Amino acid sequence: MTAEQYLSARLRRALAEDPRTTELGVRVTVRGDNVLLSGDVACAERRAELEAVIREVAPELTVLDDVRVVPAGEPEGREELR
């Protein structure tokens, strides 16, 4: 493993273990001095918390946030099962 892969794994673990995020579904990619976050979360607050955790664990990195907010509300309409 490269140093970037180790750092990516450390950051993923921080996101999974931090009580503010407990996030397993966000991808973390480190390239040079940048960390790219990508994936989907349920609200803007969670997205902001992800960035906060990364900045605390690796303040020397620039966070590039490609996380999408996808509300997880009740389904609209009926679902047809066949």
Contacts in CASP RR format, 6 or more apart in sequence:
PFRMAT RR
TARGET T0000
AUTHOR 0000-0000-0000
METHOD contacts of the structure
MODEL  1
MTAEQYLSARLRRALAEDPRTTELGVRVTVRGDNVLLSGDVACAERRAEL
EAVIREVAPELTVLDDVRVVPAGEPEGREELR
1 9 0 8 1.000
4 30 0 8 1.000
4 31 0 8 1.000
4 32 0 8 1.000
5 30 0 8 1.000
7 30 0 8 1.000
7 35 0 8 1.000
7 58 0 8 1.000
8 28 0 8 1.000
8 29 0 8 1.000
8 30 0 8 1.000
8 35 0 8 1.000
10 57 0 8 1.000
11 28 0 8 1.000
11 30 0 8 1.000
11 35 0 8 1.000
11 54 0 8 1.000
11 57 0 8 1.000
11 58 0 8 1.000
12 26 0 8 1.000
12 28 0 8 1.000
14 53 0 8 1.000
14 54 0 8 1.000
14 57 0 8 1.000
15 21 0 8 1.000
15 23 0 8 1.000
15 24 0 8 1.000
15 26 0 8 1.000
15 28 0 8 1.000
15 50 0 8 1.000
15 53 0 8 1.000
15 54 0 8 1.000
16 22 0 8 1.000
16 23 0 8 1.000
16 24 0 8 1.000
18 49 0 8 1.000
18 53 0 8 1.000
20 49 0 8 1.000
20 52 0 8 1.000
20 53 0 8 1.000
21 46 0 8 1.000
21 49 0 8 1.000
21 50 0 8 1.000
21 53 0 8 1.000
23 41 0 8 1.000
23 46 0 8 1.000
23 50 0 8 1.000
25 39 0 8 1.000
25 40 0 8 1.000
26 37 0 8 1.000
26 38 0 8 1.000
26 39 0 8 1.000
26 41 0 8 1.000
26 50 0 8 1.000
26 67 0 8 1.000
27 36 0 8 1.000
27 37 0 8 1.000
27 38 0 8 1.000
27 39 0 8 1.000
28 35 0 8 1.000
28 36 0 8 1.000
28 37 0 8 1.000
28 54 0 8 1.000
29 35 0 8 1.000
29 36 0 8 1.000
29 38 0 8 1.000
30 36 0 8 1.000
30 61 0 8 1.000
33 60 0 8 1.000
33 61 0 8 1.000
33 62 0 8 1.000
34 61 0 8 1.000
34 62 0 8 1.000
34 63 0 8 1.000
34 64 0 8 1.000
35 54 0 8 1.000
35 58 0 8 1.000
35 61 0 8 1.000
35 62 0 8 1.000
35 63 0 8 1.000
35 64 0 8 1.000
36 64 0 8 1.000
36 66 0 8 1.000
37 50 0 8 1.000
37 51 0 8 1.000
37 54 0 8 1.000
37 63 0 8 1.000
37 64 0 8 1.000
37 65 0 8 1.000
37 66 0 8 1.000
37 67 0 8 1.000
38 66 0 8 1.000
38 67 0 8 1.000
39 66 0 8 1.000
39 67 0 8 1.000
39 68 0 8 1.000
40 67 0 8 1.000
40 68 0 8 1.000
40 69 0 8 1.000
40 70 0 8 1.000
41 47 0 8 1.000
41 50 0 8 1.000
41 67 0 8 1.000
41 68 0 8 1.000
41 69 0 8 1.000
41 70 0 8 1.000
42 69 0 8 1.000
42 70 0 8 1.000
42 71 0 8 1.000
42 72 0 8 1.000
43 69 0 8 1.000
43 71 0 8 1.000
44 69 0 8 1.000
47 65 0 8 1.000
47 67 0 8 1.000
47 69 0 8 1.000
50 65 0 8 1.000
50 67 0 8 1.000
51 63 0 8 1.000
51 65 0 8 1.000
54 61 0 8 1.000
54 63 0 8 1.000
55 63 0 8 1.000
END
